[in-house]
Amino acid sequence: MESLDWLIIGGGIHGVHIAARLVGEAGVKADRLRILDPGERLLERWRTSTTTTGMTHLRSSSVHHLDLDPWSLQHFAIKRRKRTSDLFAFPHNRPALALFNAHSENVIARFDLADLHIQARANRCSIDSEEIGVQLSDGRDISARNIVLALGTSEQPYWPDWAPQEDARVHHVFEPEFDGWPSSTETVVVVGGGITAAQIALRLLNEGHRVHVVSRHPMRQHHFDSDPGWLGPRYMAGFNRERDLDRRRAWITRARRRGSVPPGIRRVMLSAIEDDQVCWHEDEVESLDGHGAEIQLRLSNKAGLTADRVLLATGFASHRPGGTMIDELIASASLPCASCGYPVVDSALRWHPGVYVSGPLAELELGPVARNIAGARRAGDRLVEAIHSNSTAASSA
Ligand SMILES: Cc1cc2nc3c(=O)[nH]c(=O)nc-3n(C[C@H](O)[C@H](O)[C@H](O)COP(=O)(O)OP(=O)(O)OC[C@H]3O[C@@H](n4cnc5c(N)ncnc54)[C@H](O)[C@@H]3O)c2cc1C
């Protein structure tokens, strides 16, 4: 059985950034670390979901990326091109997706992270006194002194109850291996009222389709999906002082601006709506009749919509990620969870000696930005600090 110092489970934005931090900053030897992810290559989920939306720029600013130095992405852009104004969008210096992806590949190459990728899933984890045993989907077993659970939510797109999963004309835009994009001109209903719904609607419009959007609320405008005050002590100081985890969960829910759109995209959408290019319905779908050549949607105001295709842009289910693998891990070691089901971890993001978390699983400790790229960087800070203080304690013992 292969034995490692560190195994990162999940090779998305979080897993890749943490791997870079462990190797580049915490002195972890690359040959003692692996990243487990079912994708053919690291960051596969990020690439497919961002490509599907047609987004051209990130929503976050240029200091949020996967490298160690916060200015690395800016320097990378300058090295590639003298004039960088077209690589970043105003305001907040938001990087172009192509630039962010090229920079992420550069980070992966510099730290040789692709060589550390094991293409498989963790089916089961069990904790024994010294190590964590991990059973892989390819039949192998690995043990590691430390694991980082960097699972993300990309495997749990949210399907409303009325939407049949077996109808080939109804798709969630974040489903794995999404292949629901229309190939010829169609009438498409996009369900959702946030940035993804708007981006999908605009992409469909540009490709010549007839587009309806059904959103439960009017278009809400926010630059970011939470207030930038959550990136520092302005709001985090109070969050850290709050010991009641139900209250922390309530803060996170209030702070995350689900279903919001940045001003630039809102402007383009409003003008498309005004010009009758996109039909915006502030309503809720009640039912879908999938029989016959066309799909019939009934809305709660009793109006009906007829479409060739329905694309769900309804985000991700809010329950704890990780499925039975995490359920069994919790049961086997009596790991503490708050009433919302999410891990109760210490300030080093340690759920149990040797078991660390990042992303949504770290939310009750890192607050509303935990899922974002900024959250990956915060998780990296905590892990590096924990490793350094462990080695200082060991050397002075
Ligand atoms: C379209 C889109 C645009 C976004 N834009 C921004 C932005 O501009 N700025 C920002 O800060 N945030 C943004 N986000 C939010 C967030 O940063 C991303 O969702 C990011 O991809 C989350 O990374 P992650 O590593 O937590 O999760 P994921 O991308 O979900 O990666 C987790 C990986 O873990 C794997 N995994 C799960 N279970 C197992 C298992 N049992 N064994 C092995 N592997 C497993 C999954 O297959 C997946 O590959 C965006 C999100 C989306 C969807």
The ligand as an ORCA input file, in Angstrom:
! r2SCAN-3c Opt
* xyz 0 1
  C     -19.030     29.227    -13.423
  C     -18.354     29.605    -12.139
  C     -17.606     30.752    -12.059
  C     -16.981     31.121    -10.865
  N     -16.245     32.256    -10.824
  C     -15.617     32.592     -9.682
  C     -14.809     33.777     -9.622
  O     -14.709     34.534    -10.570
  N     -14.142     34.039     -8.463
  C     -14.242     33.236     -7.356
  O     -13.611     33.517     -6.342
  N     -15.030     32.123     -7.387
  C     -15.709     31.789     -8.511
  N     -16.482     30.663     -8.529
  C     -16.683     29.900     -7.265
  C     -15.526     28.921     -6.925
  O     -14.288     29.545     -6.888
  C     -15.480     27.773     -7.908
  O     -16.700     27.071     -7.853
  C     -14.331     26.798     -7.677
  O     -14.253     25.957     -8.797
  C     -14.500     25.940     -6.428
  O     -13.377     25.111     -6.361
  P     -13.318     23.772     -5.507
  O     -11.949     23.226     -5.658
  O     -13.827     24.028     -4.136
  O     -14.424     22.839     -6.105
  P     -14.606     21.989     -7.433
  O     -14.327     22.780     -8.637
  O     -15.935     21.372     -7.236
  O     -13.466     20.873     -7.340
  C     -13.562     19.806     -6.436
  C     -13.049     18.568     -7.106
  O     -13.139     17.493     -6.154
  C     -13.526     16.320     -6.844
  N     -14.080     15.359     -5.894
  C     -15.277     15.404     -5.257
  N     -15.424     14.286     -4.512
  C     -14.289     13.540     -4.671
  C     -13.863     12.275     -4.156
  N     -14.613     11.540     -3.350
  N     -12.656     11.814     -4.548
  C     -11.852     12.551     -5.387
  N     -12.219     13.751     -5.888
  C     -13.433     14.231     -5.542
  C     -14.544     16.831     -7.848
  O     -14.744     15.908     -8.890
  C     -13.881     18.133     -8.308
  O     -13.027     17.907     -9.404
  C     -17.124     30.287     -9.703
  C     -17.893     29.131     -9.798
  C     -18.496     28.798    -10.999
  C     -19.332     27.537    -11.055
*
